[in-house]
Amino acid sequence: MPTKLSAKFQSVIFIALIVILGLLVYFNSLGGAFIWDDAGLIKGNLYIRSWSNLPKIFTSNIWAGIGENSTVFRPLQIVTYLADYSIWNLDPRGYHLTNILLHILAALSLYWFINLLFKQRVLALFSSLLFVCHPVHVEAVSYISGRADPLAAIFILLAFIFYLKFLETKRTADWVITLLSFIFALLSRENAVILPVLLLIYHYAFKKKLEIKPFLSIAAIAAGYIIFRLVFMKTLFYDLPVESTLMQRLPGCFAALANYFRILFLPINLHMEYGNIFYSFLAPATILGLAIILFLLLGVLKSKKSDAIVLFSLLWFIAAFLPVSNLYPLNAYMAEHWLYLPSIGFFIIIAALFSRWFEKNKIKPVVLGLFISLLLSYAYLTVKQNAYWRSEFSFFKRTLFYAPGSTKVYYNLGNLYCAAGDNAQGISMYLKAVELNPRYAEAYNNIGGTYIVLGNNQEGIKYCQLALEINPRLSAAYYNLGNAYYNLGQKDKSVEMVKKSIEFNPVYVDAYNNLAAGYAEAGDVEAAINLWNKCVKLDPDFATGHFNLAVFYFNSKNYSLAVKHCDRVIALGGQVDPKFLEALRPFRQSK
């Protein structure tokens, strides 16, 4: 009995250490801003504004909430943003807190998994501590849109845990949790499809007999998911920005592996945006990556008979690396957050070296001191790397240093400069983007939109039309043309363009608002009110729509609705003319 109590107490201490370390190393990420894809997935995503959008979230691509098409299907990720929005609104600190907690949950799931698999608490602790504080995971944690990686890892590990428990207990509940966890993992991130392979690795490494029926049900879910993606999304993983052949991508796969190992052993100069680079077979990074592959395979052969931990970990790394290797075309040749799942194999091996040394070495404090020193160095680098994600300007400027040919970085810098009122610098950034990529429709459109804001409507029209020549479905370009034609007094043409923008983006609130204003100006109040109601239904926090409805309901003597929408404007922090508030006072009091 005392032994059991001490074991439980030890587990509590170990879990507390993992949680505390995770909170300490990522605490400074709470001050980070919304960056990169956060602008669309969170700030502009209308689907996260109301729980009534749940059916749309589970039947749409990840970008549907801003009206864009995509082959990325991660509804569970969007549901977590919906939950965050319901608590924090658009305060990024809440979203960062959720990311930190999910990363810690992933580390705790890893502790549970390793402890269950290897029956070694010290190995589980060392692996989880390395996992929770290694700076390679900053991109998946400090970057809010990187949330899919911790989510998928949690559910993959839970599926594996309950699969192992089911093999031992044969309890239906364990099996149901296994299947549900796998489904949730697939709804979080595409690379979760690798789970059946990971399970086969377990049976191979530990020489455990494979039970066909349970395994086939997991394999059937994976197969069904693959068929669903290939039929409905026409691709297994992501949108393909660059057409390429396997032979063009293969050297980059080896080069990426070399870079990943450098990052794991020496995690410095971490950054976003590695891009679609094609390497030659004679490039030093390619040759080094090929050597690493041979080394890993040699390690597999050597550990096959004598070391199940090393065998399992090496095969885990190789298998989890395959979906993100770019053998099947992806949107980059490598990305740091793609190491989230494969790195587990790496950390188990490093932890095994330390734990074995710790068990055998008579001077245990020395081993422990070395391990703590490694953790502290990783923790320091993680805290330092979190600063990379704190502000948009510093993020994009630093990214530009590492990726000077990135059109997306120049485009985003253009957005930031224009938002800050420096339109000239913004246009120069957009021009640099189209210089690097002459078919960058969004950059042409933003140049046009900026010129229109500056009053140079003819120049704006020229650039917006250039954008539409490249992408005839670019709704933002039609919206900007609508503004330009309105400024030039061509109101019929303006309405035509705004309607076109809505046709290609049915959740374009600003376009509905402009169209409503056009109808109101033409005297069609009923059509205007219907459209403003459409605006606030799409975005319950659209203060302009609520204010316009308040004014028009007041003018039509529907005072109760006028008060309702006016109060909503005030609750959202919008400005209301004091004279209008005074006019509404008697109706608010009698409400």
Secondary structure, 3 states (H helix, E strand, C coil): CHHHHHHHHHHHHHHHHHHHHHHHHHHHHHHCCCCCCHHHHHHCCHHHHCHHHHHHHCCCCCCHHHCCCCCCCCHHHHHHHHHHHHHHCCCHHHHHHHHHHHHHHHHHHHHHHHHHHHCCHHHHHHHHHHHHHCHHHHHHHCCHHHHHHHHHHHHHHHHHHHHHHHHHHCCHHHHHHHHHHHHHHHCCCHHHHHHHHHHHHHHHHCCCCCCHHHHHHHHHHHHHHHHHHHHHCCCCCCCCCCCCCHHHHHHHHHHHHHHHHHHHHCCCCCCCCCCCCCCCCCCHHHHHHHHHHHHHHHHHHHHCCCCHHHHHHHHHHHHHHHHHCCCCCCCCCCCHHHHCCCHHHHHHHHHHHHHHHHHHCCCHHHHHHHHHHHHHHHHHHHHHHHHHHCCHHHHHHHHHHHCCCCHHHHHHHHHHHHHCCCHHHHHHHHHHHHHHCCCCHHHHHHHHHHHHHCCCHHHHHHHHHHHHHHCCCCHHHHHHHHHHHHHCCCHHHHHHHHHHHHHHCCCCHHHHHHHHHHHHHCCCHHHHHHHHHHHHHHCCCCHHHHHHHHHHHHHCCCHHHHHHHHHHHHHCCCCCCHHHHHHHHHHHHCC
